[in-house]
Amino acid sequence: MTEVRLRVRIGRLRPRDLDEAYRYQRVYLTPGRRRFERCFRARPDLFVAARVGDRMAGICWGRPCRGRIFLDGIAVFGWLWRNGIGSAMLREFEARVAAAGGSTISLVSAGGFVDRFYLKNGYSACQLRLRLPRKRRVNRPRGFEVDQVRRSRGPTFLYVHIGSLSHKWVEHARRAFRAEEANLVFEKEVPGRKRTRRA
Ligand SMILES: CC(C)(COP(=O)(O)OP(=O)(O)OC[C@H]1O[C@@H](n2cnc3c(N)ncnc32)[C@H](O)[C@@H]1OP(=O)(O)O)[C@@H](O)C(=O)NCCC(=O)NCCS
């Protein structure tokens, strides 16, 4: 048997790769093209790409939001999953946040094994986010503590204290609130990188 090792390079997303990055990320992630481009123009330092040769292998990007950095999306091409590329992109992203002065990174996990991915990378689950259809009255079932209700022109989001990280508890909460979706919110503190003064 012959073994071939792929060389994966992780670095900032180059402006000329924006089209490829967008085509690629929309397979896994949701934001529209305009928002993606607007965020890139505002904070290109928060866009990380993984490349194998001249092809994109993954993308990770975020933006400032309510005094934090929100990790909007991370995706690795399916056939390259489980090779440490996602974790390496996260480390690069965190280094960029640190270089920009540090912040809390927060994100909404897609759920399932993705929760494990963030836990393994040092993120802590802090809330459960429940998505309710627009105009639905918010019920307050017993046994849950609601931290925040965010209404928008679209769905309403409830943020609830976490009782457990188990899939069973998440599903129990989703049903209790009659929510369309339930996702764990994770966060991680990334301190600013200290500048060392040259002698
Ligand atoms: C989530 C994602 C970016 C992970 O990328 P990756 O390069 O495969 O992740 P890593 O190889 O760095 O995995 C690190 C750890 O996460 C966990 N993990 C990652 N993928 C997993 C899987 N498919 N099943 C179980 N655990 C998994 C494991 O603990 C893994 O460590 P291990 O391989 O030593 O056991 C990738 O699966 C992906 O692109 N998914 C689709 C898009 C998506 O859901 N993005 C998240 C949006 S919130």
The ligand as an SDF file (V2000), in Angstrom:
LIG
                    3D

 48 50  0  0  0  0  0  0  0  0999 V2000
  -17.7770   20.3350   12.5110 C   0  0  0  0  0  0  0  0  0  0  0  0
  -16.6080   20.2040   11.5200 C   0  0  0  0  0  0  0  0  0  0  0  0
  -16.1510   21.6000   11.0770 C   0  0  0  0  0  0  0  0  0  0  0  0
  -15.4530   19.4670   12.2360 C   0  0  0  0  0  0  0  0  0  0  0  0
  -14.3050   19.4970   11.3910 O   0  0  0  0  0  0  0  0  0  0  0  0
  -13.2030   18.3420   11.4540 P   0  0  0  0  0  0  0  0  0  0  0  0
  -12.0110   18.7950   10.7030 O   0  0  0  0  0  0  0  0  0  0  0  0
  -13.8120   17.0600   11.0240 O   0  0  0  0  0  0  0  0  0  0  0  0
  -12.9260   18.2720   13.0270 O   0  0  0  0  0  0  0  0  0  0  0  0
  -11.6400   17.6880   13.7950 P   0  0  0  0  0  0  0  0  0  0  0  0
  -11.0060   16.6220   12.9630 O   0  0  0  0  0  0  0  0  0  0  0  0
  -10.7890   18.8270   14.2030 O   0  0  0  0  0  0  0  0  0  0  0  0
  -12.3440   17.0240   15.0670 O   0  0  0  0  0  0  0  0  0  0  0  0
  -11.9980   17.3110   16.4090 C   0  0  0  0  0  0  0  0  0  0  0  0
  -12.8860   16.4750   17.3260 C   0  0  0  0  0  0  0  0  0  0  0  0
  -14.2700   16.7860   17.1580 O   0  0  0  0  0  0  0  0  0  0  0  0
  -15.0700   15.5790   17.2890 C   0  0  0  0  0  0  0  0  0  0  0  0
  -15.6680   15.2340   15.9800 N   0  0  0  0  0  0  0  0  0  0  0  0
  -15.4560   15.8870   14.7950 C   0  0  0  0  0  0  0  0  0  0  0  0
  -16.1730   15.3000   13.8180 N   0  0  0  0  0  0  0  0  0  0  0  0
  -16.8450   14.2750   14.3750 C   0  0  0  0  0  0  0  0  0  0  0  0
  -17.7450   13.2990   13.8830 C   0  0  0  0  0  0  0  0  0  0  0  0
  -18.1160   13.2650   12.5860 N   0  0  0  0  0  0  0  0  0  0  0  0
  -18.2580   12.3690   14.7430 N   0  0  0  0  0  0  0  0  0  0  0  0
  -17.9030   12.3860   16.0600 C   0  0  0  0  0  0  0  0  0  0  0  0
  -17.0400   13.2970   16.5880 N   0  0  0  0  0  0  0  0  0  0  0  0
  -16.5140   14.2170   15.7690 C   0  0  0  0  0  0  0  0  0  0  0  0
  -14.1040   14.4820   17.7050 C   0  0  0  0  0  0  0  0  0  0  0  0
  -14.0220   14.4910   19.1160 O   0  0  0  0  0  0  0  0  0  0  0  0
  -12.8000   14.9820   17.0680 C   0  0  0  0  0  0  0  0  0  0  0  0
  -11.6470   14.4760   17.6980 O   0  0  0  0  0  0  0  0  0  0  0  0
  -11.0800   13.0010   17.3030 P   0  0  0  0  0  0  0  0  0  0  0  0
  -11.1280   12.8830   15.8040 O   0  0  0  0  0  0  0  0  0  0  0  0
   -9.6890   13.0340   17.8770 O   0  0  0  0  0  0  0  0  0  0  0  0
  -11.9830   12.0370   18.0020 O   0  0  0  0  0  0  0  0  0  0  0  0
  -17.0300   19.3440   10.2900 C   0  0  0  0  0  0  0  0  0  0  0  0
  -17.5980   18.1340   10.7440 O   0  0  0  0  0  0  0  0  0  0  0  0
  -18.0340   20.0290    9.3550 C   0  0  0  0  0  0  0  0  0  0  0  0
  -17.6590   20.7450    8.4420 O   0  0  0  0  0  0  0  0  0  0  0  0
  -19.3430   19.7800    9.5690 N   0  0  0  0  0  0  0  0  0  0  0  0
  -20.3940   20.3480    8.7030 C   0  0  0  0  0  0  0  0  0  0  0  0
  -20.6140   21.8240    8.9620 C   0  0  0  0  0  0  0  0  0  0  0  0
  -21.0500   22.0890   10.3760 C   0  0  0  0  0  0  0  0  0  0  0  0
  -21.9140   21.4270   10.9340 O   0  0  0  0  0  0  0  0  0  0  0  0
  -20.4120   23.1050   10.9760 N   0  0  0  0  0  0  0  0  0  0  0  0
  -20.6730   23.5160   12.3490 C   0  0  0  0  0  0  0  0  0  0  0  0
  -21.6120   24.6660   12.3570 C   0  0  0  0  0  0  0  0  0  0  0  0
  -21.9940   25.1300   14.0450 S   0  0  0  0  0  0  0  0  0  0  0  0
  1  2  1  0
  2  3  1  0
  2  4  1  0
  2 36  1  0
  4  5  1  0
  5  6  1  0
  6  7  2  0
  6  8  1  0
  6  9  1  0
  9 10  1  0
 10 11  2  0
 10 12  1  0
 10 13  1  0
 13 14  1  0
 14 15  1  0
 15 16  1  0
 15 30  1  0
 16 17  1  0
 17 18  1  0
 17 28  1  0
 18 19  1  0
 18 27  1  0
 19 20  2  0
 20 21  1  0
 21 22  1  0
 21 27  2  0
 22 23  1  0
 22 24  2  0
 24 25  1  0
 25 26  2  0
 26 27  1  0
 28 29  1  0
 28 30  1  0
 30 31  1  0
 31 32  1  0
 32 33  2  0
 32 34  1  0
 32 35  1  0
 36 37  1  0
 36 38  1  0
 38 39  2  0
 38 40  1  0
 40 41  1  0
 41 42  1  0
 42 43  1  0
 43 44  2  0
 43 45  1  0
 45 46  1  0
 46 47  1  0
 47 48  1  0
M  END
$$$$
